[in-house]
Amino acid sequence: MEIKDLKKIELHLHLDGSVRVKTITELSSLDYSYVEKQMVIKDEKNESLTDYLKKFSFPLKFMQTENNLKRIAKELIEDLIKDNVIYAEVRFAPIKHMDAGLDLDTIVMSVLAGLNNDKVKTKLILCMMRGDTKENNDKIVELARKYNLPIDLAGDEKRYPNELYKEQFKKIRDYGLKYTIHAGEAKGPKSIMSALDFGTKRLGHGVKIEGDEKLIERLIKNDILLEVCPTSNVNTKFVSDIKYHPVYDYYKKGLNISISTDNRTVSNTNLNKEYKMLMDNFPFEVEDFININVNSLKHSFLNDEDIEELEKVLKEYWILFLFYK
């Protein structure tokens, strides 16, 4: 059985970083090569997360109507089906889609409508943005409460530390909402520890541990999941080459990891490519990926009933794999 046959779970996936170039070409009537250059990391100089984030501004211009949001979300699901994904958590920042006058409720409902598909179960995550106003981030907390959706804190980790959002996370915990925090992507252990102090059980990326053994022990002891996005980590210069990525070492040390694309378009990747790249560069076996997916599912934002249902699907595949091995 090949990587493409694996049933997969994807927990870290940005809607605005995963828009098809072809779609924006059609919506903008611009040349394909020009649009691609605006949206995809290729050979140009990219030195940091800050540079990487610049690729989001262009597609956002065309994600300001109900129809476009529905279409882009629907197409993302079609792309996930090609990767044999059976469950995906898709995140986006509703505040960034109000330029043409849409209200927050319409924005959320449009994306939810596009994600609705019998072949892939999904959960929508709403992003607060680092550097945005307190008023806007408070609106996202209330919106998440209204629709009972999980929350993420995303954006430029280096310029806007977690501590600035202490008040929002207190409210999130008081409301009983689920949440994850981008941490350990552009900054190291201190950023991760401050995210843990907020009570998060998941870290967006979380890879910049820098050999801190006490932190590793804390992550293992508290059953924290790292949402690892290998190609993206190369793009943002966490590592210069995938062969230097610590993902395999983390896995072998007993850290909980999931494998995701982060931004399919910006990083010019998909989940099948991520898995193949890891197998080509590290001694991962198919059994490891099955274990990783089962563990990812257990750390997902699904309810217990849905987790149990999808876990059966993953374990049925496991049995088939072992039988045909």
C-alpha positions as CSV (number, residue, x, y, z in Angstrom):
1,M,0.0,0.0,0.0
2,E,1.3,3.5,-0.9
3,I,1.2,6.8,0.9
4,K,-1.7,8.0,-1.2
5,D,-3.8,5.1,0.1
6,L,-3.4,6.1,3.8
7,K,-6.4,7.5,5.5
8,K,-5.2,10.8,6.9
9,I,-6.0,13.4,9.6
10,E,-5.0,17.1,9.0
11,L,-5.2,19.4,12.0
12,H,-3.3,22.6,10.9
13,L,-4.6,24.0,7.6
14,H,-5.1,27.7,6.7
15,L,-7.9,28.5,4.3
16,D,-6.4,31.7,2.9
17,G,-3.0,29.9,2.4
18,S,-4.6,27.1,0.5
19,V,-6.5,28.8,-2.3
20,R,-6.0,27.4,-5.8
21,V,-3.9,29.7,-8.0
22,K,-6.3,28.8,-10.9
23,T,-9.2,30.1,-8.8
24,I,-7.6,33.4,-8.1
25,T,-6.6,33.7,-11.8
26,E,-10.2,33.2,-12.8
27,L,-11.5,35.6,-10.1
28,S,-9.0,38.3,-10.9
29,S,-8.6,37.9,-14.7
30,L,-4.9,38.2,-14.2
31,D,-2.1,36.1,-15.8
32,Y,-1.6,32.8,-14.1
33,S,2.2,33.2,-13.7
34,Y,1.7,36.6,-12.1
35,V,-0.8,35.2,-9.6
36,E,1.4,32.2,-8.8
37,K,4.3,34.5,-8.0
38,Q,2.1,36.5,-5.6
39,M,0.8,33.3,-3.8
40,V,3.5,30.7,-3.8
41,I,6.9,30.5,-2.2
42,K,9.4,29.6,-4.9
43,D,12.9,30.8,-5.5
44,E,12.6,34.3,-4.2
45,K,14.3,35.4,-1.0
46,N,12.3,34.3,2.0
47,E,14.1,34.7,5.3
48,S,11.5,34.4,8.0
49,L,7.9,33.9,9.1
50,T,7.3,37.6,8.5
51,D,8.3,37.2,4.8
52,Y,6.2,34.1,4.5
53,L,3.1,35.8,5.8
54,K,3.3,38.4,3.0
55,K,1.9,35.7,0.6
56,F,-1.5,35.9,2.3
57,S,-2.4,39.5,1.4
58,F,-3.0,38.8,-2.4
59,P,-5.6,36.0,-2.2
60,L,-7.4,37.8,0.6
61,K,-8.4,40.5,-1.8
62,F,-10.6,37.9,-3.6
63,M,-12.1,36.3,-0.5
64,Q,-14.6,39.1,0.3
65,T,-17.9,37.7,-1.0
66,E,-20.1,34.8,0.0
67,N,-19.8,33.0,-3.3
68,N,-16.0,33.2,-3.3
69,L,-15.7,32.0,0.3
70,K,-18.0,29.1,-0.4
71,R,-16.2,28.2,-3.6
72,I,-12.7,28.4,-2.1
73,A,-13.7,26.3,0.9
74,K,-15.5,23.7,-1.4
75,E,-12.4,23.4,-3.6
76,L,-10.2,22.9,-0.5
77,I,-12.3,19.9,0.4
78,E,-11.9,18.5,-3.1
79,D,-8.2,18.8,-2.7
80,L,-8.3,17.1,0.7
81,I,-10.2,14.2,-0.8
82,K,-7.3,13.7,-3.3
83,D,-5.0,13.3,-0.3
84,N,-7.4,10.7,1.3
85,V,-8.1,13.0,4.2
86,I,-11.0,11.8,6.3
87,Y,-10.9,14.6,8.9
88,A,-9.6,18.2,8.6
89,E,-9.5,21.2,10.8
90,V,-9.5,24.3,8.7
91,R,-8.7,27.7,10.2
92,F,-9.1,31.2,9.1
93,A,-9.5,34.8,10.4
94,P,-13.0,36.1,9.8
95,I,-12.0,39.7,10.4
96,K,-9.9,39.7,7.3
97,H,-12.9,39.0,5.1
98,M,-15.0,42.1,5.9
99,D,-13.5,44.6,3.3
100,A,-16.5,44.4,1.0
101,G,-19.1,44.7,3.8
102,L,-19.8,41.1,4.8
103,D,-20.7,40.7,8.5
104,L,-18.9,38.1,10.6
105,D,-21.9,35.7,10.7
106,T,-22.2,35.7,7.0
107,I,-18.5,35.0,6.6
108,V,-18.5,32.1,9.0
109,M,-21.7,30.6,7.5
110,S,-20.3,30.9,4.0
111,V,-17.1,29.0,4.8
112,L,-19.1,26.3,6.8
113,A,-21.3,25.9,3.8
114,G,-18.3,25.4,1.5
115,L,-16.7,22.9,3.9
116,N,-19.8,20.7,4.1
117,N,-19.1,17.4,2.4
118,D,-20.1,13.8,3.2
119,K,-16.7,12.5,2.3
120,V,-14.6,14.6,4.7
121,K,-15.6,15.5,8.2
122,T,-14.3,19.0,9.1
123,K,-14.1,21.4,12.0
124,L,-13.7,25.2,11.5
125,I,-11.3,27.1,13.7
126,L,-11.5,30.8,14.1
127,C,-8.2,32.8,14.3
128,M,-7.5,35.8,16.4
129,M,-4.6,37.7,14.9
130,R,-1.5,38.9,16.5
131,G,-1.2,42.6,16.0
132,D,-4.9,43.1,15.5
133,T,-6.9,45.3,17.9
134,K,-8.3,44.1,21.2
135,E,-11.8,44.9,19.9
136,N,-11.4,42.7,16.8
137,N,-9.9,39.8,18.8
138,D,-12.7,40.1,21.4
139,K,-15.2,39.9,18.5
140,I,-13.7,36.6,17.4
141,V,-13.9,35.2,20.9
142,E,-17.6,36.0,21.0
143,L,-18.1,34.7,17.5
144,A,-16.5,31.4,18.5
145,R,-18.8,31.2,21.5
146,K,-21.8,31.8,19.4
147,Y,-21.1,29.0,17.0
148,N,-19.2,26.8,19.5
149,L,-16.1,26.8,17.4
150,P,-12.4,26.4,18.5
151,I,-10.0,29.3,18.5
152,D,-6.4,29.8,17.3
153,L,-4.0,32.7,17.9
154,A,-2.1,33.2,14.6
155,G,0.2,35.7,13.0
156,D,3.7,37.1,13.6
157,E,4.8,35.4,16.8
158,K,8.1,37.3,17.0
159,R,6.6,40.8,17.0
160,Y,3.4,40.0,19.1
161,P,4.1,37.7,22.0
162,N,1.4,35.5,23.6
163,E,1.3,37.6,26.8
164,L,-0.5,40.3,24.9
165,Y,-3.6,38.1,24.6
166,K,-3.9,36.9,28.2
167,E,-7.3,38.6,28.7
168,Q,-8.7,36.8,25.6
169,F,-7.5,33.4,26.7
170,K,-9.0,33.8,30.1
171,K,-12.4,34.5,28.5
172,I,-11.9,31.6,26.1
173,R,-11.3,29.3,29.1
174,D,-14.3,30.8,31.0
175,Y,-16.5,30.0,28.0
176,G,-15.2,26.5,27.9
177,L,-14.1,26.8,24.3
178,K,-11.4,24.6,22.8
179,Y,-8.2,26.3,21.4
180,T,-4.8,26.0,20.0
181,I,-2.0,28.6,19.9
182,H,0.7,29.2,17.2
183,A,3.9,29.0,19.3
184,G,7.4,27.7,18.8
185,E,7.4,28.6,15.1
186,A,9.3,31.9,15.0
187,K,10.3,32.0,18.7
188,G,11.7,29.4,21.1
189,P,10.9,27.7,24.4
190,K,9.7,30.9,26.2
191,S,6.9,31.3,23.7
192,I,6.0,27.7,24.0
193,M,6.0,27.8,27.8
194,S,3.8,31.0,27.8
195,A,1.3,29.2,25.5
196,L,1.3,26.2,27.9
197,D,0.7,28.6,30.8
198,F,-2.5,29.6,29.0
199,G,-3.6,26.0,29.3
200,T,-3.4,25.0,25.7
201,K,-3.2,21.3,24.8
202,R,-2.0,21.9,21.3
203,L,0.7,24.0,19.7
204,G,0.6,25.3,16.2
205,H,4.0,24.1,15.0
206,G,5.7,24.0,18.4
207,V,8.9,22.8,16.9
208,K,11.4,25.5,18.1
209,I,12.2,23.6,21.3
210,E,16.0,24.1,21.0
211,G,17.0,21.1,23.0
212,D,15.2,22.2,26.2
213,E,14.9,18.8,27.9
214,K,12.7,20.1,30.7
215,L,10.3,21.6,28.2
216,I,10.2,18.3,26.3
217,E,9.4,16.5,29.6
218,R,6.6,19.0,30.2
219,L,5.2,18.5,26.8
220,I,5.1,14.8,27.2
221,K,3.8,14.8,30.7
222,N,1.0,17.1,29.8
223,D,0.1,15.3,26.6
224,I,0.6,18.3,24.4
225,L,0.3,17.9,20.6
226,L,2.7,19.6,18.2
227,E,0.9,20.5,14.9
228,V,4.0,20.0,12.7
229,C,4.1,21.4,9.2
230,P,7.4,20.3,7.7
231,T,7.6,22.1,4.4
232,S,6.3,25.3,6.0
233,N,9.0,25.1,8.6
234,V,11.6,25.0,5.8
235,N,9.9,27.9,4.1
236,T,10.0,30.0,7.3
237,K,13.7,29.1,7.8
238,F,13.2,27.2,11.0
239,V,15.5,24.7,9.3
240,S,17.5,25.3,6.1
241,D,16.7,21.8,4.7
242,I,14.1,19.2,5.6
243,K,16.9,16.7,6.5
244,Y,17.7,18.9,9.5
245,H,14.1,18.9,10.8
246,P,13.7,17.4,14.3
247,V,10.3,15.9,13.6
248,Y,11.6,12.3,13.7
249,D,13.6,12.9,16.8
250,Y,10.6,14.4,18.5
251,Y,8.5,11.4,17.5
252,K,11.0,8.9,18.8
253,K,11.3,10.8,22.1
254,G,7.6,10.3,22.7
255,L,6.3,13.8,21.8
256,N,2.8,13.9,20.3
257,I,3.0,15.1,16.7
258,S,0.6,15.5,13.9
259,I,1.6,16.1,10.2
260,S,0.0,18.9,8.3
261,T,0.5,21.2,5.3
262,D,-0.1,24.6,7.0
263,N,-0.7,26.4,3.7
264,R,-1.0,24.1,0.7
265,T,-0.6,26.9,-1.9
266,V,1.9,29.1,-0.2
267,S,4.2,26.1,0.5
268,N,3.3,24.4,-2.8
269,T,2.5,21.1,-1.1
270,N,-0.1,18.6,-0.2
271,L,-0.4,16.0,2.5
272,N,0.7,13.1,0.3
273,K,3.9,15.1,-0.6
274,E,4.5,15.8,3.1
275,Y,4.4,12.1,4.0
276,K,6.5,11.1,1.1
277,M,9.1,13.8,1.9
278,L,9.3,12.5,5.5
279,M,9.7,8.9,4.4
280,D,12.4,9.9,1.9
281,N,14.4,11.8,4.5
282,F,13.8,9.9,7.8
283,P,13.3,6.2,8.8
284,F,9.5,6.7,9.1
285,E,7.4,3.6,8.3
286,V,3.8,3.4,7.2
287,E,3.0,2.1,10.7
288,D,4.4,5.3,12.2
289,F,2.0,7.4,10.1
290,I,-0.9,5.3,11.1
291,N,0.1,5.8,14.8
292,I,0.5,9.5,14.2
293,N,-3.0,9.8,12.6
294,V,-4.7,7.9,15.4
295,N,-3.0,10.1,18.0
296,S,-3.8,13.2,16.0
297,L,-7.5,12.2,16.0
298,K,-7.4,11.8,19.7
299,H,-6.1,15.3,20.1
300,S,-8.6,16.8,17.6
301,F,-11.4,19.2,18.4
302,L,-14.1,16.6,17.6
303,N,-16.4,15.2,20.2
304,D,-15.8,11.7,21.6
305,E,-18.5,10.0,19.5
306,D,-17.0,11.4,16.2
307,I,-13.4,10.5,17.3
308,E,-14.5,6.9,18.1
309,E,-16.2,6.6,14.7
310,L,-13.2,7.9,12.7
311,E,-10.8,5.9,14.9
312,K,-12.5,2.7,13.6
313,V,-11.9,3.8,10.0
314,L,-8.2,4.3,10.8
315,K,-7.8,1.0,12.7
316,E,-9.6,-0.9,9.9
317,Y,-7.0,0.4,7.5
318,W,-4.3,-0.6,10.0
319,I,-5.6,-4.2,10.0
320,L,-5.6,-4.3,6.2
321,F,-2.1,-2.9,6.0
322,L,-0.8,-5.5,8.4
323,F,-2.6,-8.2,6.5
324,Y,-1.2,-7.2,3.2
325,K,2.3,-6.3,4.5
